[in-house]
Each structure stands twice: as structure tokens, then as C-alpha cells.
């Protein structure tokens, strides 16, 4: 009988719809990995459009060793920890972002979303992921280098160069990379520059630096730059520029002695480094995103990765720019594209549900008429369907 068939079909349809809805539910709209400038910027952008966000902060930050952040409009010369605290307080005003100060150990796709498991075993789910997991600097095993990194030994002239201007400075790293640092420092920041290439003046490095500029030797000679290729034994701090700095000029008067394996040493006021870096987290690899060199491939529009529903921001992505303004810009970019993608999916779901509601309403109306007119409505309904 049609009465049984229509009611059974309606019940089955309702059951399947509810089950699918439950299966597709997640706790949050977006998982943000990383509590640095890029992750905070992403959370801020998403909070402004009232997306439900969960941000995981492992407490590991690439710029944590530095004394202050610079070239960040509105936050110039601010301690990184103070910047993060202020950002969190401002994001919390919108009351849609949850901060979890734990490291995510496992991140995996699930049905229409992703799940993140933290160190205590708790799992959280969301529809999208933004990776602001950062990079780490792969420093050589030179005693004293790691301890002073970010405090008189730095890698970005825009970040720390001004505070060490007009000081005798050393350039650490491969010979070919030193060329770029010399061009960035001379003549506005430093004119007393020495390159400490630590035994890297091999054929490959000479060919590589010549590929950048065949006249590199003439550049070094004009700038009075000397290349010292002796192996370094250690770098020893003899003065801490963070103690009693000149507040008026912001000069940080660090002093170091670089000791060589032959027993000689030289004194420098600061060092700029040129070392490789790598992903700070294994989570991008867990998700299976593509890489360009050591960076996450975000060549797709909106800083999307090669995995659907996943974006990468900050130092970790392939923008090839590693500074706080870039990190914040990339976080906002990903937030906008992520929100729009979520909205498009919600619209599509709403449209589909509208069609389903029309079908359900048609069935309900049919049953209501059937109760009034008897089972003969089945014949009428079938004839109408055949027309």
C-alpha cells in the first residue's frame, strides 16, 4: 500500500539525514596550529567573522630568543611574549576562539574534517586546518652559537640590524650566502664587515657565489670585506648588549670573541647568520602536504596547500618571506579564504537541505490529504507522476 511505502520512505530518509548530519559534525570550524604571529593573525581574522576556532600553542616560537620584535607597525620594539599576550587578549574579546596550550602530536583527516590529538591524549575535531607551525633554524654545533642566537647573533637585518648598526659585525655561514648579507648590511648599517665561512670555501661555494655575481670579489674589495675561512672552535660572549642598553638610540652593545681551531681569535660586536632551516613540526608531513624545498607548497590561491581543507601560513609556507609582518599578512589571507570556503560549503548544504525540505513537505502534505480522502490518493499520485 502507498500509505506504508510513503511513511516508511519518509522515516528512512529522516533517519539517514540525521545520521549523516551527526557523522559530519565537528567541534570547531577551524583548527589553527601555532600560537605565533601567523596563527594568531589567522585566529583574529576568523574571530572577526565569528568562526569557531581552536588554536593549539606548543610554546615553541622561532623568534622567542630575540629581545624585541621590530619593523612591526604598532608593535615596534615589543617583546615577543608581550605581543602574543596582547594578541590573545584582543582575540578573546570575540569569544569564539579556544586556546589550548598543548602540543598537537597527531593530526589526521577524517570524514569531512580533521582531528587533532594533543599530548594528554585528548582529540579535537574541525572542518579545516591552518598550519602556522613554523620553521626551526638548523644551527651548526659551534659552542656558544645557540646560546647567543637572537641576542647579538641574528639572521635578519630588518629584525635586529638597527640595534647593532655601526658596530664591527661578522657574517657566519657558507661563503656564497655571505654575499647576500654583505649587500644587505653595507653601507647603511655596517661598514666594518668580516666573513667567517668556517671552512666552506670549496669549489661548489665559489661557483655558487660567482653565479650570484661574477664580480663578487670586486664587491668585497670595494667594501673592504675580508673572508676568513678558518674552522671555528667556539664563539664566546664577553658583553651582553641586553644589559643596560642605550634607551635613546636602542643600541645593543654586544661583544663576542670568535675562536678558531688554530688558537687565534677575533672580536666582533655582532653576527648575522646564514644557516639552513627546516619545518619545526612533523604535522605537515603527517597530513601529507606537498613541499617546495623545506617549505610547505602554498602556490595555490589563498595559501592553500596540496591537501584540500588545509592552509599554511608564516615561516612554514613557500612565500619565501620570514618575518612577523609577512606572518600576520599570510594568517589574514588564509583566514579570509578559509571563511569563504566554509561559507560556500554551508550555502551548498543549505541549498541541498532546501530541496530535501521541499520533498519532505510534499510528502507531509500528501499524507495529510490522504487522511482526508482515503487510500484512493495513491492512484491519483501515481497518475500525476506518469505525466
N, C-alpha and C positions, 0 to 999 in steps of 0.2 A: 504494500500500500504506500501511496505517496506520503501520507502523514508520517509514517515510520521513517521513510527514507529521508525526508527533508529535515526532520528533527535530529536524526542520527548524524546526518551530514553536518548540520549546524553545530552539534555538540562536538563532533570530531574536529571541525575547523577551529572552534574556540579553544579546544584542548591543545591543538598543535600551535596555535598562535601564542598562547600563554607560555607553553614550553619553550618555544623559540625565543620569546621575549626574555625569559629567565636565563636562557643559555647565553644570550648576547649581552646581559647586564655586566657592567664593570663598576668598581667602586668610584673611579675617578675618570675625568675626561682625558687627562694627560699626566704621564709620568715624566718628571724632569730629573735628570741625573746630573748632579753637580751644584754646589752652592756658591760658586764663584760668580764673577760679573755676568758671564753669558747665561748661566742657569737662572740667576736672579732676574735678569732682564726678560728672559722668556716667561718666567712666572709672573712678573709685573704686567707684561702685555696681555697674558691670558686672564689675569685677575681683573683687568680693566673691562673685559667683556664677560665677566662672571663665569668663566670656565672653572670647573672643579679640578684643582691641581694638587698633586703630591710631589714635593721636592725632596730628594734624598741628598744629604750632605755628609760626605765621609770625613770632613775636616782636613782634607788634603788639598792644598792650593799651590799652584806653581809660583804665584807672586807672594806667598806668605813670608819668605825670608826677607823681602825688601823692607826698608824702613818706612817708605811712603810711596803712594801712587802719584804719578804725575801725568800731565797732559790729558787729564780727565776734567772736562769743563764742569765747574760747580763742585768738584771734589779734588782739586789740585792740591798736592802735598798732604793728602789724607792717609792715615794708617789703614792698611787693607782691612784689618779686623773691624775698625770703626765703620768703614764703608759698608761691609757686609751686614753689620748690626743695624745701621740706619736703613739699608735697603729692606731688610726683613721687616722692620717695624712699619715701613711705608706699605709694603705688600700686604701685611697682616690687616691693615685697615679695611681691605675689601672683603675679608672674612671668607675667602674661598680657597686659599692655598694652605695646605698642611705641610709643615716642615718636619722631616724625620732625620735626626742626626745619627744616622747609621749608614754603614757601607752596604751597598747592594752587591751581593755575591753571585746572584743568578738572575739573569734577565732573559725571558724567552717569549716567543709569540704564543698566543692562544686563540681560541675561537673569537674572531673579530676584535682582537685586542692583544694586550701584553700583560705579563705578570712579572713582578719584581720581588725577589726574596732577599731579606736583609740578614745580617749576621746572627740575629737571635732566632731565625727560622720563620719569622712572620712574612706572609706573602700579601702583596697588594696588587690590584689589577687596574688597568686603564685602557682606553681605546687607542691612545697614541703615545709616542715616546719622543722626547727631545734630549739628545745626548750633549751635555756640556761637561763631559768627563775629563777634558784637558789633556795636556802633554806633560811629560817629565823630561828634565834635562839630563842627558847621559854624560855626566862629568867623568873625566879620567881619574884614575886612582892616584892623585897627587896630594899628599898630606897638606892640609891647610886650605885647599881649594874649596871643598864642600862647606867647611865651617864658615868661610867668609863670603860665600856666594850670596848675592843680594845686598851685601853690606860692604861696598867698596870694590867688589868684583861683580860685574853686571854684564848683561848681554844686549841691552837696548840703549842706544844713546838718547832716545827720546824719553825713556823712563828715568834714567839716573845720570845721564851725561852732564846736565847743567850743574848739578851739585858737585861735580868733580872737574869743572872747567878750569882751564889754565893751570892744570896740575900735570906733572910728569906721569904719563899713562902707558901701560903695556897692553899689547894685543896678544891674547892667548888663542891657540888653535892651529889648524892647518895653515900652511903658507898661503894657499890660494884663497881661503876665506878671509885672511887678514887684509887683503886688498880692499874689500868692501868696507871694512871697519875704518881703515885709514881714510878712505874717501868721505865717510860719514863724519869723522871727527875733525879733520883738518879743513880749513883753518879756524873755524868759528869757535869750536870747543877746546881743542888741544893742539898745540904745535910741537910739544916735546913727546914724540911717539916712538916706542920701540916695539918691534915684533918679536915675540918669543914663540918660535914654531916647534920647539920641543922635539927636534929630530925628524921633522916631516918634510924636509926639503928634498924629496925624491923626484924621480922623473915624472911621475903622474901629477904631482902637485905643481911642478914647473910648467908642464903642458897646460894644466887647467888654468893657472893664473895668466899664462900667455893668451889663452882663449878668451879671457875676460878683457884683457888689454895687452896687446903685444908690447906696448911701451910702459909696462908696469914698473920696470926698473928705473926708467926716467922719472916717473911719478914719485917713487920712493926717494930718489936722489934730490929732486926738487923740494920735497917736503922734509928732507934731512931725516928720513926714517931708516933705521938700521935693523937688519934681520939677524937675530941671534938664534941659531939652530941647536944649541947645546941642550942635552936632555936635562929636564928639571927634576930636582930631588924633592923640594918642598917649597911652599910659599908660606911665609910667617908674617903674621900681623904684628907690627910694632907700635901702631897707634890706631885707636878706634875713633873714626870720624863721627860716630853716633853719640859720643860723649862730648857734651858742651859744644855743639855745632854753632856756627855763626848764624843767629836767627835772622839778622838783617839781610845777608846775602845768600843764606841757605847753603853755604859751602860746607861740605863734609870732608874734613881733613884727615882721611885715612892715610896710613903709610904701611907699606909691605916691603919685605925683603924676599926676593926670589933667589933661591939657592940652586946651583947646578951641581951635577954629579962630579964635576972636576974640582969642587971645593970653592969656586968663586961665587959671588952673589952680586945682585944689583938692587937698588931701592927704587920703588915706584909709588906714586900716590894712589893709583887705582888701576884696575884692569878691566878691559872689555873682552868678552869671550866669544868664541865661535865653535860651539860643540853641537853635535847631533842631538836630536830629541826623539822621543817615541811616545806612543799612547800611554797615558797614565793608568788606564783601566783595561781590563780584559772584556768588559761588557760589549763594546762594539764588535769584537770578534765572535763573542757568543751569539750575537744577533745575526752574524753573517753579512755585515755591511761590506761594501767594496772599499778599497783603499787606493789612493794615489800616492805612492811612496809611503811615508809614515802617517799621512793624513787621511781622514775619512773622506771618501768621494762624495762631495756635495755639489757636483756640477749641475744637477737637475734644478729646475726652477724652485726658488724659495728655500734653498739649502736642504732639500730632501736628499736622503741617502738612497742607496740602491735597494733598500728594503722598504716596502710600502708601509706607510704609517710611522716612519722614523725620520727625524731630522737630526742634524749635527751642527753644533754652534761652538764659537770660541776657538781656542787654540787647536782643538781636536780636528776641525774641519779643514777642507782643502782650499780655503780662501787665501792661504799663504800670507796671512797677516796675523801677528800675535801681539796684541796689546789690548788694554782694557776698553778703549773706545770701540775697537773692532768687535770685541766680545759682546759688548752691550748692543751694538748695532745688529750683529748676527742673531742674538737672542730675540730681539724685537721682530726681525724679519721672519724667523721661524714661528714665532707666536702668531703673527698675522696669518701666515699661510696655513698653519695648523688649525686655527679657529675657523677659517673659511672652509677648509676641507671637512671639518666636523659639521659645520652648518649645512654644507651641501649634502652630506650623508643624511643628516636629520631631515632635510627637506625631501629627499628621495624616499625616506622611510615614511614620512608623513603622507606623501602622495600615494604610496602603496597602501598605507593603512586607510586612506580615504576611500580607495577603491574597494578595499575589504569591507569597510563600514557600509558602503552602498550596497554591497552584496548581502551583508547581514541584515540591513534594514529591509531590503527586498524580501528576504526570507521571512522576517518577522511580520511584515505586512501581509504576506501570503498566508501565513499561519492564522493571523487574526481574521482574515476574510474566510478562511477555511472553517474556522469555528462557527461563523455565522451562516455559511451556505452549505456546509456538508462536504463530503468527500468528492463530490462531482467537480470541484475546482481543479482536481488533478487533470481531468480530461481537457478542461479549458486551457490550463497552463501548458500542457504538452502541445496542444494545437498551436498556441501562440509561439512556442519555441521553434516549431517546424516552419513557420512562415519566413 
